[in-house]
Amino acid sequence: MNVNLYGCQGKWLMVDCGITFADPAYPGIELILPDLQFIEERADDLLGIVLTHGHEDHIGALPYLAEDLGVPLYATPFTAGLIRGKLEEEGNAKRVKLNVVDTTKTLQLGPFGVDFIPLSHSIPEMSGLSIATPYGRVFHTGDWKLDASPVIGKPAAPEQLSAIGDGGVLALVCDSTNVFNNDPSGSEADVRAGITEVVAKAKGRVLVTTFASNAARLHTLGEVAKQTGRALCVAGRSLDRILKVAKATGYLKDFPATVDPEAAMRLPRDKVMIVATGGQGEDRAALSRVAFGSHPIKLDAGDTVVFSSKQIPGNEVAIGRIQNQLAAKGIVMITDRQAHVHVSGHPGRPELAQMYKWLRPEILMPVHGEMRHLMEQARFALSEGVPQALVQSNGEIVRLAPGNPQKIGHAPIGRLVLDGDVLLPGDGGTINERRKLSINGQMSVAVAIGGRGLIGTPQVRYNGLPVEEDRVPFLEETVDAVIAATKQPPKDREKLREAIRLATRKVATRWTGKKPIVDVLLIEA
């Protein structure tokens, strides 16, 4: 959920605007977006949004937030293609100005001169940003790694990065994801041999799951399919989207023709390879549906699933659920622990050290990781000779120049959730109420009241309370408690409503230990 703001001479530049995916703390929610209140209040001074690359955690919020900000977007052709598709799905492509940048020229936005610098990552056209200002230059890496022979895209050019360093770099804002790795991330080209070996040995069908956006990995898998004599089937809408955009922007031109799932199932088992989404355990992705039998593609005992991706922290339970289901069917699973089937898209310590040597920044500001990653990169940079390191938390406003870097304030931050078609505060009344419902359940009580008091028998319903076989006596006691609460009905209907609510919840708590949400309907008769 990356959003970065750079301010200079009263103007602002935004770098990236991404999403993250919800966890069980947000019932019924899939997407979480950043709350942009701080910059929305300064929208007249926001000059534009510059995008480093096309991963969801860097562009995913644009369809929902960019239109309201009312500023142009700037991206390379491949990234722009992904963004355009998202805007078209949301129906606001004509209302958001999307500019495809010429990476050979400096983009000048007010006091910011932005150069797009090619870096390697697990998606085409990853660009570090060299941001020149009257007070110094900031180099914003985005997500990156060093790969001298990337399968797709341009490798980082040492002479270009050294030249930037020669010109002086005030601050390096740098990816921290793999700072605990003592080895380099490795080249995408090296993965091909590992996957080929696994697929060549497999006896039945092979399904490979990877990040849809990893176009370099898709190229590798296409070559593996050709080399092992297997027809290729692609399963997942996001894979179809990436393939379409990649081919439209000059990539994956030699990707083999694919067969649909129905045709794949008619082929001999050892003559098909499936590429599917869902390696992080996503419920509605293709791999989950295959594992639980709700997809046209079927796997049986002896078939192989290759997890050609890294397990993202936090997804262990979801991934384990799918792997257990596959294991129960006798399916063979291969991860990066058993074979060389994945390389990371983020820099290990040797790559970080090399970047410091090229750029020679005055200040290191670690980003993109948890606090333990940020603190470790700060320590590592200082040990490698970077003069200063400053660890920033979400919302902290830092003045880099003039003078010594220091934290000078705090911007309001928060989370928005996409609930259906509506954006809501992540900790607002609706989501908090839903959390309470999911934990404690809900009860409804309908009571008819006339001039002389209660009319008829109160009606009680409940959802999610653990009464099971005690349902009848539980409801009978609840009705008795409601009748008792209405014996001397006060003239103040709100006080009566509250008395009924408290009486109902008291019974529920005594029976279940829960404190359900209780809705009371008073019917005037």
N, C-alpha and C positions, 0 to 999 in steps of 0.2 A: 504494500500500500504506500508506495514511494511518492512523496510530494516534497519538492525542495524549492525554496524561495531565496532569491538573491536580490538585495536592495542596494541601489546606488543613486545618489542625487535625487531622492524622492520617487524614483521609479523602481518597478519590480519586474523580475523575470522569473517565471515558473519553469522548473525542470521536472518533467514527468508528472503523471497523475494516475495512479494505479489503484487497484482493488486488492483485497485479501478475501479469503474464503472463510465462511462462518464455522464456528464450532458449536457444541451442544449448549453453550451459554446463550446462544441466540436461537431459540426454538422457531422453526419454520422459516429461517433465513438462510440464504445461500451466499449472498454477496455483501461485503462490508466496504464502505467507501470512506474516504477522509472527510472530515468536517472542515470546509474551507472558509469558515466565518471570518478569519483574520484578513484574508486577501479579498473576500467578497466586499468587505467594508472599504477596501482600497482599490476596487476594480477599475476605477478611472485611471489609476497609475500603473496598472498591470499592462505590460507591453506585448506579452505573448506567452505561449507555452511551447517549450522546446523539448522534443522527445528523443531520448537516447537510443531506445530500441523497442521492439514490439511485444515484449512479454506482458502478461496480464497485470502483474504487480507494478507496471510502469505506464500502461495505457488504458487499463480496463475501466477506469472511472470516467473517461472522456465522454462517452455517449450520454452520461447522466448529469455531468457537471459543466462541461465546456460551453454549452449554449448559454447558460445563465451568466457565465463570466464574460462572454461576449468579446473574446480576444482571439486572434488567429493562432493556429497551430503550425508548427514547423517540424518536418520529419523527412527522413530519407525515403526513396521510392517504395522499398519493401515495407517499412514501418507505416508509411502513409497508406499503402494498400490495405493493411490490416485495420487501421483506424477507419478508413472509408467504409469498409464492410460493416464495422460495428455501428457507425453513424447511420448507415442505410437501414440496418435492422431496427434501430431505435426510431427511425423516421425523421431525423433532424439533419441529414447530410447537407441539405441546401441552406441550412441556417448556421452552420459552423464553417468558418473559412479554414481550409486545410491547404497548407503550402508545401510543395515538394521542394526541398532545398538543393541548391547546387553546392556540393561538398568541396568544390575547388575554390569557392569564394567565401569571404567572411560575411556572416549575417549580422548586420548592424541594427540593433534595436535600442534606440536611445543611447545611454552611456555604455551599453553592453555590446562588445564585438565578439560574436560567437563563431568559432571554427569547429567543424565536425571532424574528429580525428578517428580513423579506422582502428578498432580494437577487435580481438577475437572474443567470441562468446558462443553459446549454444543456439544462436539464431542469427540469420544474416543481418548485415549492416548495423552491427553494434557500433555506436559512436561515443567515444569520450568527447567531452566538451571543453574546449579551451576558451575561457570567458575572460576577455580583456576589459578592464575598467580603468578610469583615470587613477585609481588607487592601487592597482596591481592586478595580476592575472590569477584566476582560479582555474585549476584543472579538475573537472568533475568527471570521474571515471565511468560512472554507471556500473553495470556488471561487466566484468572482463576477465580475460586470462591471456597468457602468452602461448601462441600456437604458431610455430614457424611454417607449418604446412596445413593450414585449415582446408577442409574439404570444400567449403563454400566461403566466399568472401575474401577480403584482403587481410593479411596478417598485420600486426602492429609494425610500424616502420621505425627502427631504432634511431635512425638519423633524424627523422621528423620529431620524435619525442625529445631527443637530445637538443635539437635546435630550439624547441620550446623552453627547455630547461636553461639553455644559454641566454634566452631573453628574460629569464627571471620568472619564477612561480611563487606567488605569495602564499597560496594554500592549495594543498592537494586533498580533495574530498574523495575518499577512496573506499571501495568495496572491502568488507572485512569477513565475508562469509567463511572462507577457508583458512583463516589466519592460524588455526591450530595445526594445519597440515604442513609437515616438514618437507614434503616432496612437491614438485611441480604438479599441476593438474593433469598434464599429459595431452597428447595430440589426438584429435578426432580420427586422424588417419590410422592410429594404432588400434582403434577399436574394431576396425573391419576384420582383421585377422581373427580376433577373439570370437566375434559373433559368427563368422564363417565356420570356424571349427565346431562351435556348438550346434549350428544348424545342420552341418554336414553329418554329424554323428546321430542326429535325432532320427528316430524310427517312424514316428507318425506325423501328425500335423504339428506345426510350430506356430505359436503366437508370440510376437514380440511386442511388448508395451513400452512406450517411451513418451516423452513430452511432445505433444503435437507440434509445438512451435520450433522444435529442434530440426530445422530443415537439413542441416548437415547430417544428422543421424538418419533422416529419411533417405537422403542420397546413399548413405552407407548401406541401409537395408535394401534399397533397390538393387545395388550392386551385389549384395549377398544373395538375393533371390535369383539373380541371373547366374551367378557363379555356381550355385547349388542346384540349378535346374528346377526351381520351384516357381509356380505361378504366384503372383502377389495379389493379396486382397487387403484393402484398406477399410477399417471399420471405425467410424467416429466422425461426426460432423466437423469438429475442429480440425481433424486431419485433412478432410476435403477442402476446408477453407484455406489452410496453409498451403496445400498443393496448388490451389488455384492462384493464390497471390504470388507464390514463388515462381510459377511458370510465367505469369503475366509480367514479372519484373526481371526475367532473364535467368532464373535459377531452375534447377531440376529439369532441364530440357531433355535429358536422356533418361528420365525416370521411366521404368518399364510400364507398359500398359497393365491395368489392373483388372481383376475379375470381381464380380459382385459376390456377396456372401452365399447366395443360393448356388451360383456356379462353383464356388470354392468347395462347397460341401459335396458336389458331385465328382470332384477330382479324386484320384488316388491319394491316400492320406499322406504319403511321403512326397507328394508333388505340389504341395501348397504351403505358403507362408503368409500368415496374417499379421498385419500391423494394426494395433488397437490402442485407443486411449484408455486411461483409467489406472495407470500404475501407481497413483497416490491413494487409491482406495475410494475414488469418487463413486457415489451410489449409482448415478445415472449414466456413467460412462460405459463404454463397450465392454471392458474387461469384467466389470461387476456383473453385467447382464449375462455375459458368457458363463461366468462362474456359477451363477444361480439359475441358469437354464432359461432365461427369457430373451435370448438373442438368436437370430437365425444360425449363427455359427455355433457349432457344438464341439466340445472337446471330450475325449474319453481317456480311459486309463492308457498310459504309455505315451500320450501326447505331451508336448513340452511347451511351457510358458517361460519366456525370457524377460526378466525385468531389466531393461536397458535404460535405467534411470536411478538416481539416488533417492533414497527414502528421506523425504523432508521431515525434519523434527515436528512432531505433533500429529503426524499421519500414521504412526505405528499401529494403532488399534484398528483403523480402517483397512490398512494394507493387510494386517494379520487376519482380519475377518475373511478377506478374499482368498488369501493363501491357504487358510484352513479349509475353506470350501473346495479349493482346487485339490489340496492334498487328499481330502476324503474321496475324491474321484480317481485317485491313483495317477494324477498328472504330475509330471516331473517339472520342478521349478528351478531355474537358474537365475541367480542374482550376481551382483558384482563381487560377492564374497566367494563364489564358486568359479567364476571365469572373468576374463577381461572383457566385459560387455558394456562398460560405461566409463566415460571420463567426465569430470566436472567442468562446468563453465566458469568457475571462479578461481582466483589466484591463490596458490599456496605461498608459503613464506619466501621461497627463492624468487618467485615472480614479483612479490611485493618489494623485495629488496632491490630487484633490477629496476622497477619503476621509480623507486626513490633515487637511484643513481642517475637515471636519465633526466628526471625532472628537477631534482635538487630543491624541493619546496622549503620555504621558511617555516611553514606550519602544516602539520598533518591533522586532518579531521576525519576520523573513521566513521563510516556509515554502513548500512546494509548488513545487519546482523543483530544478534541480541547483545545486551550490555556486556556480557562476558567476552564477546568477539571484539566489541569496540575498545574495551579497556586493554585487551591483549594486543591489538594492533597499535594502539598508542604506545605501549611499552616497547613493542618490537621496533617501531619507527625510531624512537629515541635511541635504542641500542644500535641502530643502523646509521646514526649520525644526523637524523633530521633534528633541527634545533628545538622545535616546539611541537607539542601535540595537545589538542583540545578535544575532549569528549563531550559531545552535545546530546542532550535528551530531547525527545519530541517537544516542540513548542518553544524551546529556548532560543532567544534571539542573540546572536553573536555579532559583535563588531570586529571585523578582521583588520580593518585599516580605516583611518590613520591611527597610529599608536599601537600599543600592544594589544593583541586579541583578548577580548573579554566578553563575558556574558552580560548583557545590558537590559534584558527584559524577558518577558514570557508571553507568547501569543496563545490565545485560546485554541485548544485542540480537542478533538473528539472523534467519534465514529458515527457515521450514518449507515443505516441498513436499508437495503432494497427489499421491501416487503410487497410482493406482487408488483404493482406498477407505482408504488408510493415510496418516497424516501422519508425515513423517520429517524429521530435521534436514537443512537444505539442504546442509550440508557434512559430513554424517555418513558412516559407513562405506558404506552402501548406494549413495548417490549418487556418492561418490568412486570406488567400485569400478566403477560403471557408466561413469564418465568414462574410467577406465583401459581398460575393455573397448572403448569406442568409439574410443579412440586406438590401442591396441596389440593388440586381438584377444584370443583365448582358445584354449588347448589343453587337451585331456584325455588322460591317459595311464592305462591300466589294466594292471596287472602282477600275475600270479599267482605267489605265492611259497610254496615248500614247505620242508621241513626241510633239503633239500640246495641250496636256492637257487631260481633262476628256473625256472618251468614254462611251456612253450610260448612263443609270440611275443607280446611286448607289443603292445597295441592303442593306436594314437594317432589322435586326431581333432583338427581345428582349426576355428575360425570367425574370419573377418575378417583373416586374414594374407595379405599380397600375394605369394603364390607362383604362382598361376594355372597356367601350363603346366609349372612346375617341381614340381608337386604330388608326383609319384611319387618322384623322387630326394630331395626334401625329407623325405618321410615315411620313406624307407628310411634316410637318415642319422640321423633322429631315433630310429628303432627301434634302430639300432646303438649310439647314445649311451646309450640307456636300458639296453640289455643290458650295456654296459661298466660302467655305474654299479651294476649288481647282481652283478658278478662275485664280489665278496667282501661279501655282504650282512651288515651289522652286525646284532647281536642287537636293537639299538634300532631299532624300526620307524620311529620319527619321523625318525631320522637318515637312514635309507634313503629315506624319502619325500622328504626335503629334497635328497638327492643326486640323485634322479631328476628332481625339479623343476628344479634348477639345470642339470643336463645338457641337459634338454629346452629350456629357455629359451636356453641358450648356442647351441644349433644354430639356433633361430629368429632370434636376434639376428644371427648370422653371415650367414644367408640374406636377412634382410629389414631389418635395422636396428631392428626392433621388440623390445620386451620384454613379451611377452604374459603375461597371467595364466595360470598353469599349475595345473591340478587333477590330483592324483595319487590314483588308487584302488588300494590294495593289497588283493589278494584272498588270504587265507590258505587254502592248499590242503593 
